Amino acid sequence: MRTGITDLLKTEYPLIQGGMAWVAEHHLAAAVSNAGGLGLIGAAAAPPEVVREEIRETKKRTKNPFGVNIMLMSPNAEDVARIVIEEGVPVVTTGAGSPAKYMEAWKTAGIIVIPVVASAAMAKMMERAGADAVVAEGMESGGHIGSATTMTLVPQVADAVSIPVIAAGGIADGRGLAAALMLGAKGVQMGTRFVVSAESIVHKNFKERILKARDIDSEVTGMSTGHPIRVLRNQMSRQYLKMEKEGASFEELERITVGALRKAVVEGDVVNGSLMAGQCAGLVKKEQTCREIIEEVMAEAEALLGHAEEFTTA
């Protein structure tokens, strides 16, 4: 399947892996890239030299294109922005802010820049700033979310910009990919399904929670603070929502979430950890290798799109 995204990224398939903090490290990124997608390293708030080492370890494991996701509100963002140039990273995706200040240096270095956006207005701004593509991420996604759904956001972003659009949020199988292409996207980004991949370093307790998740098992915390985050329900999220309802301060709420994602991903604490996962968790039923995931998604999407073509030409 060739689209504007495969042509841009020089990948076999129009599928990229989300740059999830604590999850998206070199084992996962390299496995996704080796399987024909675009693997990403999630820089998050990691120390700059840790990110550099992750890049080098990824290079040891794949000769295919990969990228780094940079959270622009991180205090280390400027250092990481320089490191991706020094290390010759081919693709950068960005979140939590505008990458405009780094765009000239990245473009001069030949880096493909793909900001994650939650609105058509932001997509247009990123296009004017020189972005090569955008990820339109709906509120169905895990972790930090916007307010628009993938179904409504993707076509509006596709109409608003001339650069390729990658759909994200609630996509876990070939049906999601086929739907995204119908909505005007040229590819998709998936996170939750890769969390439970065989190559993912995520603790087995967290993986099992995703594999057992139902369609109603996610909820959004942080609405009152202006920083909504989608997670799977557990004791921590229930406590957080109770405190929000009672009018707790931002500082009080922050206190119970500090280090919570690491607790879930690394320590396997599914009671007090932050189980960031999308609403598509209920669709994820088995652990597979990244290659198996990608090939299954692509086969299903191609079959569905073939049927759609038959329907439209009948």
N, C-alpha and C positions, 0 to 999 in steps of 0.2 A: 504494500500500500504506500503510494507516494503522495505526499501533500506538501503544502508550503512549509510545514514544520520539518519534515524529513529532509527537504532540500536545504533549509536553513541550517539545521543542526548536523547534517551529514550522518543521520542515523538510519537504521533499517526500518524502524517503526515510529509512528507519530505519538510516542508515549514517553512521558518523563516522570520521574519519581520525585515525590515531594521532599523538600529540604527540611525535614523534621528534626528539631533540636533533640540531642542525645540519641536519636535513632539513626539519622542519615550520616553514617560514617563510611570509612573506606571499603569495608567488606561489602556493604549493601550497594554503594555507588558503583563499584567495579562490577558487581554481579549484574546489575541492571544494564550497564553499558555493554557488557559482554553479551548480553541476551538481545541486544539490538535496540534498546531504549536509551534514554539519557539519564544516567545516574547523577545524583546530586549529593554533595557534602553539605550538611547543615552547620554553618559556622556559629549561628546563635550568638551567645556571649562567651564562647570559648576563647582562651588566650590565643593571641595571634600565632605564636610558634606552634601551638597544637594544631591550628588550622593548616599551617605550612606542612607539618608532618603528615596530616591526613591527605593532603594533596599528593605528596610524594609517595605515600603508601598506595594510593589509588592508581597512580601512574605505573607502579610496579605490577599491578594486577590487571590492567587493561590498556590496550593501545587505542581503544575507541574514544570518541568524545565524551567528556563528562563535565560537570559544572560545580559551582559553589553557590549556595544560597547565603546571602548576606543580610542580616537583620540590621537595618540602617540606624535603629535607635540604640544599638549596642555601643558601649563606650569604646569597643575595639574595632568599630566599623572602618575607621580611616586606615588603620594598620592592615586590616584584612583586604581592603580595597587596593592597597599597594602590593600586598603579597600575591594576589591573583595575577597581577601583571608580571611580577618577578618570576613566578612559577609557570607562566605560560598557560594558565587555565583557559580553555576555549570558550566557556559559557559562564555567565553570572546571572543568577536570578536574585531579585531583591524584594524585601518586604519591610513594612513598618517605616514608611517614609519615601522621599523622592531621591533617586540616585543622580539627579542632575549635576551635582558638584563633581561627581566622579566620571561622568559620561565621556568627556573629551579624552581623558587619559585612557579609559578603557577602550574607546573606539580606536584611538591611535595604536593601541597594542593589539588590535584585531579581535578583541573580545566581543562575543555576541551577548547583548544585554536584554534581559527579559524581566521586567518588573511584574510583581503580582499586584493586581488591582481589584477593587471591590465596587467600582462604579465606572460608567461610561466617561464621565468627566475626567477622572483620573487617567483612564486609558488614553484619551486625547492629549492630555498633558504629557504623558510619557512618550507618546509618538512625536510630539513637537520637540521633546528633549533629546530625541535620537534613538529611542528604544527600537530594537529589531523585531520584537514581538511582545505580547503581554499575556500573562496568565489571568483569566477572569475567574476569580474564585468565589463561589457562592457560599452562603451561610451553612450549607450542609456539611462543610468540611470540619475536620477536627482541629483543635487549637484555636488560635485567634481568628475571629470571623467578622464579616461585615453584616449588612442587613438585607441584602438582596439574595434571592435564591438563584441557583445555577441556571434553572430553566428560564428565568426572566433576564438574568444578567448577561449571559453569553450572547444571545442574539442582538441585544442592544449595544454591547461592546463591539460585536462584529460589524454592525451598521455604522458605528461611530469612527472606526479607524480603518486604515488601508493595510496596516501591517498584520501578520498572522496572529490569530487568537488561539490560545490554549485554554480549554475548559477545565475547571477543577471544582471539587466539592460534591461529594456523594457519588463519585464514579468508582466502581469496583469491578466491572465486568465489561464484556463486549457490547452489551445493550447500552451501557453508559457511553462508550466510545461512539457507537453508531448514532445515538441520539445527539451527542455533542457535535458530530460532523453535520448532521441535519440542521442543527441550530446555527451553523455558520463557523464553528471552530475548525481549526486545521489539525488539532491534536488534543490530547488530554494529559492532565497531571493526576497521578494517583498516589495517595499516601497510606491510608489505613490498610489496604490489602498487602502492601509491602512490609508493614510492621510485622506481620505474621509469616513472612517468607522464611525459608530455611536459612538464608544467609544473614538475616536480621539478628543483631546481638541483643535484642530486647528480651528481658527476662520471661521465662515460660509462663509465669503467673499472669503477666500482662497479656501475652498472646492468647492464653486460654480464656481470658475475659472477653476478648474480641471474638474469638471463635464461638463463644456461647451467647453472644449478644443477640438481643431481639430488636425489632424495629423501633421499640419505644424506650430503649435503654440509654439513650444519650440525653443530656440536658445542657443548658447554657448557664454558666456562672459569670459574674462580673458585669451584668447589665447596668447596675447602678453606678459603677465606676467609669463606664465608658470604654471598658476593655473586655468585651464579652469573649468567653472561651468555651468551646464545646468539648465536653468530656463524657465518659461513661459514668453512670450513677454509682456512687459509693458513699461511704461514711463521710469522707472529706467534702464531697460536693454537697451533700445534704446539710452538713454543718455550715458550709459557706453560704448556701442559699437561705438558711435560717437566720444567719447573722445579717445578711443583706436585708431581709424582710424586716428585721428589728432595727435597722438603721445604723449598723456598725460603720465605723469610719474606714477610710481607705487603708489606713495604717493597720487597723485591727484585722481587716480582711487579708492584707498582704502577709501578715504574720503566719497565717495558717497555710499559705501557699508557697512560701520560700523553700526551694529545694524539692517541691512536691513532684515535679516531673522526673527528676533524677530518682526519687524514691520508687516511682512506678517502673521506670525503664530499666534501671540498673539493679535495684534491690528487690524488685518484685513485690513491693508493698502496695497491694491493690485495695487496701482499706484507707490509708492516709495519703496515698500518692495521687497525682493528677493523671487520670487515664485519658489522655487526649486521643480522640478517635472521632471519625466522621459518622454521620447518620447511616452510611452504607455498611457499618460494622455488621449489621444483621445479614448482609449478603455474603460475608466472608466465612466460609465453613471448613476450610482445611488449610494446613500448612503445605506450601509448595515451594519449589525453587523459583527464583526470579524468572528463569527461562520458561518454566512451566506456566507461570502466571501470565507472562507476556504472550506466549504462543497461544494459550487458551483464550485470552482476551481478543487477540487479533483474529483467530479463527472464527470466533462467535460473531465479531463485528462484521467481518467480510461476508459471512453467510447471511446476516441480516440485511446488509447493504445490497447484496445481490438480489434478495427478495424484493427490496424496495425498488430497485431498478426495474425488475420485472413488473411490479405493480404500476409504476409510473409510465411504463411503455406499453402496457396492455391496452 
